[in-house]
Amino acid sequence: KLNKYQHYYCFTMGNINIPCPCETIIKGKAVWDAWNSCKEIAREDAIKAYIAKVEELAQKQSG
């Protein structure tokens, strides 16, 4: 799921623009790390990666 959210945030909000949450906020930190890892990806590439991931997950659920 983080891979999907990573690209979603990249193409909807651009580069990460919030400070890193505290290490004790595990879910928030994981989402922040995923979003931060794609900070140099072009918007179009993030859209393509997001669509590919959603299609992959849909295929897994249907088959």
Biopython code that builds the backbone (N, CA, C, O; Angstrom):
import numpy as np
from Bio.PDB.StructureBuilder import StructureBuilder

atoms = [
    (1, "LYS", "N", (0.816, -1.201, 0.000)),
    (1, "LYS", "CA", (0.000, 0.000, 0.000)),
    (1, "LYS", "C", (0.855, 1.258, 0.000)),
    (1, "LYS", "O", (0.495, 2.255, -0.627)),
    (2, "LEU", "N", (1.968, 1.219, 0.689)),
    (2, "LEU", "CA", (2.803, 2.425, 0.746)),
    (2, "LEU", "C", (3.283, 2.841, -0.625)),
    (2, "LEU", "O", (3.385, 4.034, -0.910)),
    (3, "ASN", "N", (3.582, 1.866, -1.491)),
    (3, "ASN", "CA", (4.023, 2.193, -2.839)),
    (3, "ASN", "C", (2.940, 2.954, -3.588)),
    (3, "ASN", "O", (3.229, 3.892, -4.332)),
    (4, "LYS", "N", (1.696, 2.546, -3.388)),
    (4, "LYS", "CA", (0.574, 3.224, -4.032)),
    (4, "LYS", "C", (0.435, 4.648, -3.490)),
    (4, "LYS", "O", (0.305, 5.599, -4.262)),
    (5, "TYR", "N", (0.463, 4.793, -2.178)),
    (5, "TYR", "CA", (0.334, 6.118, -1.574)),
    (5, "TYR", "C", (1.510, 7.018, -1.928)),
    (5, "TYR", "O", (1.342, 8.218, -2.143)),
    (6, "GLN", "N", (2.680, 6.440, -1.986)),
    (6, "GLN", "CA", (3.884, 7.195, -2.335)),
    (6, "GLN", "C", (3.672, 7.940, -3.647)),
    (6, "GLN", "O", (3.910, 9.146, -3.720)),
    (7, "HIS", "N", (3.233, 7.246, -4.663)),
    (7, "HIS", "CA", (3.054, 7.880, -5.965)),
    (7, "HIS", "C", (1.820, 8.777, -5.992)),
    (7, "HIS", "O", (1.801, 9.787, -6.696)),
    (8, "TYR", "N", (0.791, 8.415, -5.229)),
    (8, "TYR", "CA", (-0.400, 9.264, -5.149)),
    (8, "TYR", "C", (-0.034, 10.644, -4.598)),
    (8, "TYR", "O", (-0.407, 11.670, -5.166)),
    (9, "TYR", "N", (0.697, 10.652, -3.492)),
    (9, "TYR", "CA", (1.107, 11.929, -2.910)),
    (9, "TYR", "C", (2.004, 12.709, -3.863)),
    (9, "TYR", "O", (1.895, 13.931, -3.960)),
    (10, "CYS", "N", (2.877, 12.016, -4.559)),
    (10, "CYS", "CA", (3.790, 12.696, -5.478)),
    (10, "CYS", "C", (3.053, 13.402, -6.599)),
    (10, "CYS", "O", (3.399, 14.529, -6.954)),
    (11, "PHE", "N", (2.035, 12.753, -7.167)),
    (11, "PHE", "CA", (1.369, 13.423, -8.291)),
    (11, "PHE", "C", (0.250, 14.359, -7.868)),
    (11, "PHE", "O", (-0.123, 15.245, -8.637)),
    (12, "THR", "N", (-0.297, 14.190, -6.668)),
    (12, "THR", "CA", (-1.351, 15.110, -6.240)),
    (12, "THR", "C", (-0.821, 16.315, -5.476)),
    (12, "THR", "O", (-1.386, 17.405, -5.563)),
    (13, "MET", "N", (0.270, 16.122, -4.722)),
    (13, "MET", "CA", (0.765, 17.217, -3.881)),
    (13, "MET", "C", (2.194, 17.639, -4.191)),
    (13, "MET", "O", (2.684, 18.619, -3.630)),
    (14, "GLY", "N", (2.868, 16.911, -5.080)),
    (14, "GLY", "CA", (4.239, 17.275, -5.427)),
    (14, "GLY", "C", (5.226, 16.787, -4.383)),
    (14, "GLY", "O", (4.963, 15.839, -3.644)),
    (15, "ASN", "N", (6.359, 17.452, -4.343)),
    (15, "ASN", "CA", (7.399, 17.071, -3.386)),
    (15, "ASN", "C", (6.905, 17.235, -1.958)),
    (15, "ASN", "O", (6.055, 18.076, -1.666)),
    (16, "ILE", "N", (7.451, 16.421, -1.090)),
    (16, "ILE", "CA", (7.058, 16.459, 0.317)),
    (16, "ILE", "C", (7.277, 17.861, 0.888)),
    (16, "ILE", "O", (8.304, 18.495, 0.641)),
    (17, "ASN", "N", (6.304, 18.323, 1.644)),
    (17, "ASN", "CA", (6.364, 19.690, 2.148)),
    (17, "ASN", "C", (6.012, 19.780, 3.633)),
    (17, "ASN", "O", (5.627, 20.838, 4.131)),
    (18, "ILE", "N", (6.152, 18.653, 4.327)),
    (18, "ILE", "CA", (5.864, 18.639, 5.759)),
    (18, "ILE", "C", (7.067, 18.058, 6.496)),
    (18, "ILE", "O", (7.808, 17.252, 5.932)),
    (19, "PRO", "N", (7.264, 18.455, 7.735)),
    (19, "PRO", "CA", (8.391, 17.890, 8.491)),
    (19, "PRO", "C", (8.163, 16.426, 8.821)),
    (19, "PRO", "O", (7.024, 15.964, 8.902)),
    (20, "CYS", "N", (9.237, 15.716, 9.006)),
    (20, "CYS", "CA", (9.177, 14.299, 9.347)),
    (20, "CYS", "C", (8.546, 14.140, 10.735)),
    (20, "CYS", "O", (8.941, 14.821, 11.681)),
    (21, "PRO", "N", (7.564, 13.237, 10.852)),
    (21, "PRO", "CA", (6.962, 13.020, 12.170)),
    (21, "PRO", "C", (7.916, 12.270, 13.097)),
    (21, "PRO", "O", (8.911, 11.687, 12.667)),
    (22, "CYS", "N", (7.588, 12.305, 14.328)),
    (22, "CYS", "CA", (8.360, 11.617, 15.355)),
    (22, "CYS", "C", (8.442, 10.122, 15.052)),
    (22, "CYS", "O", (7.503, 9.541, 14.507)),
    (23, "GLU", "N", (9.558, 9.510, 15.405)),
    (23, "GLU", "CA", (9.772, 8.075, 15.167)),
    (23, "GLU", "C", (8.714, 7.208, 15.847)),
    (23, "GLU", "O", (8.478, 6.081, 15.412)),
    (24, "THR", "N", (8.085, 7.698, 16.881)),
    (24, "THR", "CA", (7.086, 6.895, 17.601)),
    (24, "THR", "C", (5.742, 6.853, 16.871)),
    (24, "THR", "O", (4.895, 6.016, 17.185)),
    (25, "ILE", "N", (5.547, 7.725, 15.926)),
    (25, "ILE", "CA", (4.323, 7.709, 15.120)),
    (25, "ILE", "C", (4.611, 6.833, 13.909)),
    (25, "ILE", "O", (4.948, 7.329, 12.834)),
    (26, "ILE", "N", (4.476, 5.539, 14.096)),
    (26, "ILE", "CA", (4.955, 4.550, 13.128)),
    (26, "ILE", "C", (4.276, 4.694, 11.768)),
    (26, "ILE", "O", (4.964, 4.743, 10.749)),
    (27, "LYS", "N", (2.952, 4.761, 11.726)),
    (27, "LYS", "CA", (2.247, 4.858, 10.452)),
    (27, "LYS", "C", (2.579, 6.168, 9.746)),
    (27, "LYS", "O", (2.857, 6.176, 8.547)),
    (28, "GLY", "N", (2.551, 7.254, 10.474)),
    (28, "GLY", "CA", (2.869, 8.556, 9.885)),
    (28, "GLY", "C", (4.284, 8.618, 9.355)),
    (28, "GLY", "O", (4.532, 9.193, 8.295)),
    (29, "LYS", "N", (5.207, 8.032, 10.082)),
    (29, "LYS", "CA", (6.609, 8.005, 9.657)),
    (29, "LYS", "C", (6.774, 7.162, 8.397)),
    (29, "LYS", "O", (7.521, 7.537, 7.494)),
    (30, "ALA", "N", (6.078, 6.021, 8.330)),
    (30, "ALA", "CA", (6.164, 5.150, 7.154)),
    (30, "ALA", "C", (5.618, 5.860, 5.913)),
    (30, "ALA", "O", (6.216, 5.783, 4.840)),
    (31, "VAL", "N", (4.491, 6.545, 6.056)),
    (31, "VAL", "CA", (3.912, 7.293, 4.933)),
    (31, "VAL", "C", (4.849, 8.424, 4.532)),
    (31, "VAL", "O", (5.068, 8.648, 3.342)),
    (32, "TRP", "N", (5.402, 9.137, 5.501)),
    (32, "TRP", "CA", (6.326, 10.233, 5.210)),
    (32, "TRP", "C", (7.549, 9.707, 4.458)),
    (32, "TRP", "O", (7.970, 10.302, 3.465)),
    (33, "ASP", "N", (8.116, 8.604, 4.923)),
    (33, "ASP", "CA", (9.287, 8.013, 4.258)),
    (33, "ASP", "C", (8.972, 7.622, 2.817)),
    (33, "ASP", "O", (9.777, 7.853, 1.915)),
    (34, "ALA", "N", (7.794, 7.026, 2.605)),
    (34, "ALA", "CA", (7.403, 6.624, 1.252)),
    (34, "ALA", "C", (7.264, 7.846, 0.348)),
    (34, "ALA", "O", (7.760, 7.842, -0.779)),
    (35, "TRP", "N", (6.603, 8.877, 0.828)),
    (35, "TRP", "CA", (6.411, 10.100, 0.040)),
    (35, "TRP", "C", (7.764, 10.767, -0.217)),
    (35, "TRP", "O", (8.033, 11.218, -1.331)),
    (36, "ASN", "N", (8.603, 10.829, 0.794)),
    (36, "ASN", "CA", (9.906, 11.467, 0.667)),
    (36, "ASN", "C", (10.802, 10.728, -0.334)),
    (36, "ASN", "O", (11.651, 11.347, -0.975)),
    (37, "SER", "N", (10.621, 9.425, -0.468)),
    (37, "SER", "CA", (11.480, 8.650, -1.359)),
    (37, "SER", "C", (11.247, 8.959, -2.835)),
    (37, "SER", "O", (12.071, 8.592, -3.672)),
    (38, "CYS", "N", (10.161, 9.616, -3.166)),
    (38, "CYS", "CA", (9.894, 9.931, -4.575)),
    (38, "CYS", "C", (9.934, 11.428, -4.846)),
    (38, "CYS", "O", (9.296, 11.910, -5.782)),
    (39, "LYS", "N", (10.671, 12.155, -4.041)),
    (39, "LYS", "CA", (10.658, 13.611, -4.170)),
    (39, "LYS", "C", (11.228, 14.139, -5.483)),
    (39, "LYS", "O", (10.958, 15.283, -5.849)),
    (40, "GLU", "N", (11.999, 13.342, -6.188)),
    (40, "GLU", "CA", (12.575, 13.802, -7.453)),
    (40, "GLU", "C", (11.900, 13.162, -8.667)),
    (40, "GLU", "O", (12.383, 13.320, -9.788)),
    (41, "ILE", "N", (10.800, 12.449, -8.467)),
    (41, "ILE", "CA", (10.094, 11.811, -9.569)),
    (41, "ILE", "C", (9.183, 12.832, -10.244)),
    (41, "ILE", "O", (8.481, 13.587, -9.571)),
    (42, "ALA", "N", (9.197, 12.850, -11.564)),
    (42, "ALA", "CA", (8.326, 13.758, -12.314)),
    (42, "ALA", "C", (6.864, 13.379, -12.093)),
    (42, "ALA", "O", (6.548, 12.208, -11.881)),
    (43, "ARG", "N", (5.982, 14.360, -12.142)),
    (43, "ARG", "CA", (4.554, 14.131, -11.899)),
    (43, "ARG", "C", (4.004, 13.062, -12.838)),
    (43, "ARG", "O", (3.263, 12.182, -12.399)),
    (44, "GLU", "N", (4.347, 13.121, -14.108)),
    (44, "GLU", "CA", (3.852, 12.154, -15.084)),
    (44, "GLU", "C", (4.315, 10.734, -14.749)),
    (44, "GLU", "O", (3.552, 9.778, -14.890)),
    (45, "ASP", "N", (5.559, 10.603, -14.309)),
    (45, "ASP", "CA", (6.084, 9.292, -13.933)),
    (45, "ASP", "C", (5.383, 8.756, -12.686)),
    (45, "ASP", "O", (5.140, 7.555, -12.573)),
    (46, "ALA", "N", (5.061, 9.648, -11.756)),
    (46, "ALA", "CA", (4.346, 9.241, -10.548)),
    (46, "ALA", "C", (2.941, 8.764, -10.899)),
    (46, "ALA", "O", (2.455, 7.793, -10.319)),
    (47, "ILE", "N", (2.288, 9.434, -11.839)),
    (47, "ILE", "CA", (0.949, 9.029, -12.267)),
    (47, "ILE", "C", (1.007, 7.635, -12.891)),
    (47, "ILE", "O", (0.191, 6.771, -12.571)),
    (48, "LYS", "N", (1.971, 7.421, -13.779)),
    (48, "LYS", "CA", (2.109, 6.120, -14.436)),
    (48, "LYS", "C", (2.387, 5.017, -13.417)),
    (48, "LYS", "O", (1.807, 3.935, -13.506)),
    (49, "ALA", "N", (3.258, 5.277, -12.462)),
    (49, "ALA", "CA", (3.586, 4.282, -11.440)),
    (49, "ALA", "C", (2.373, 3.989, -10.565)),
    (49, "ALA", "O", (2.144, 2.838, -10.192)),
    (50, "TYR", "N", (1.596, 5.013, -10.237)),
    (50, "TYR", "CA", (0.392, 4.832, -9.425)),
    (50, "TYR", "C", (-0.620, 3.960, -10.159)),
    (50, "TYR", "O", (-1.173, 3.025, -9.580)),
    (51, "ILE", "N", (-0.860, 4.260, -11.417)),
    (51, "ILE", "CA", (-1.816, 3.490, -12.212)),
    (51, "ILE", "C", (-1.363, 2.030, -12.324)),
    (51, "ILE", "O", (-2.171, 1.112, -12.185)),
    (52, "ALA", "N", (-0.084, 1.828, -12.572)),
    (52, "ALA", "CA", (0.445, 0.465, -12.676)),
    (52, "ALA", "C", (0.242, -0.300, -11.371)),
    (52, "ALA", "O", (-0.126, -1.475, -11.393)),
    (53, "LYS", "N", (0.476, 0.351, -10.246)),
    (53, "LYS", "CA", (0.315, -0.308, -8.943)),
    (53, "LYS", "C", (-1.145, -0.630, -8.665)),
    (53, "LYS", "O", (-1.452, -1.711, -8.162)),
    (54, "VAL", "N", (-2.044, 0.286, -8.981)),
    (54, "VAL", "CA", (-3.472, 0.047, -8.770)),
    (54, "VAL", "C", (-3.945, -1.111, -9.649)),
    (54, "VAL", "O", (-4.711, -1.961, -9.193)),
    (55, "GLU", "N", (-3.497, -1.149, -10.901)),
    (55, "GLU", "CA", (-3.869, -2.251, -11.789)),
    (55, "GLU", "C", (-3.333, -3.585, -11.268)),
    (55, "GLU", "O", (-4.018, -4.605, -11.332)),
    (56, "GLU", "N", (-2.100, -3.566, -10.751)),
    (56, "GLU", "CA", (-1.502, -4.777, -10.189)),
    (56, "GLU", "C", (-2.311, -5.283, -8.996)),
    (56, "GLU", "O", (-2.576, -6.479, -8.883)),
    (57, "LEU", "N", (-2.697, -4.374, -8.117)),
    (57, "LEU", "CA", (-3.496, -4.761, -6.947)),
    (57, "LEU", "C", (-4.864, -5.268, -7.356)),
    (57, "LEU", "O", (-5.378, -6.210, -6.753)),
    (58, "ALA", "N", (-5.467, -4.656, -8.374)),
    (58, "ALA", "CA", (-6.786, -5.095, -8.850)),
    (58, "ALA", "C", (-6.707, -6.501, -9.427)),
    (58, "ALA", "O", (-7.610, -7.309, -9.211)),
    (59, "GLN", "N", (-5.649, -6.799, -10.149)),
    (59, "GLN", "CA", (-5.471, -8.136, -10.719)),
    (59, "GLN", "C", (-5.297, -9.177, -9.620)),
    (59, "GLN", "O", (-5.818, -10.287, -9.726)),
    (60, "LYS", "N", (-4.569, -8.823, -8.567)),
    (60, "LYS", "CA", (-4.376, -9.751, -7.459)),
    (60, "LYS", "C", (-5.688, -10.061, -6.759)),
    (60, "LYS", "O", (-5.918, -11.196, -6.340)),
    (61, "GLN", "N", (-6.551, -9.057, -6.629)),
    (61, "GLN", "CA", (-7.830, -9.248, -5.950)),
    (61, "GLN", "C", (-8.810, -10.039, -6.805)),
    (61, "GLN", "O", (-9.619, -10.799, -6.272)),
    (62, "SER", "N", (-8.751, -9.875, -8.106)),
    (62, "SER", "CA", (-9.715, -10.554, -8.978)),
    (62, "SER", "C", (-9.284, -11.969, -9.347)),
    (62, "SER", "O", (-10.105, -12.775, -9.785)),
    (63, "GLY", "N", (-8.042, -12.264, -9.178)),
    (63, "GLY", "CA", (-7.607, -13.564, -9.656)),
    (63, "GLY", "C", (-6.921, -14.353, -8.658)),
    (63, "GLY", "O", (-6.503, -15.476, -8.939)),
]
sb = StructureBuilder()
sb.init_structure("model")
sb.init_model(0)
sb.init_chain("A")
sb.init_seg("    ")
for serial, (resi, resn, name, xyz) in enumerate(atoms, 1):
    if name == "N":
        sb.init_residue(resn, " ", resi, " ")
    sb.init_atom(name, np.array(xyz, "f"), 0.0, 1.0, " ", f" {name:<3s}", serial, name[0])
structure = sb.get_structure()
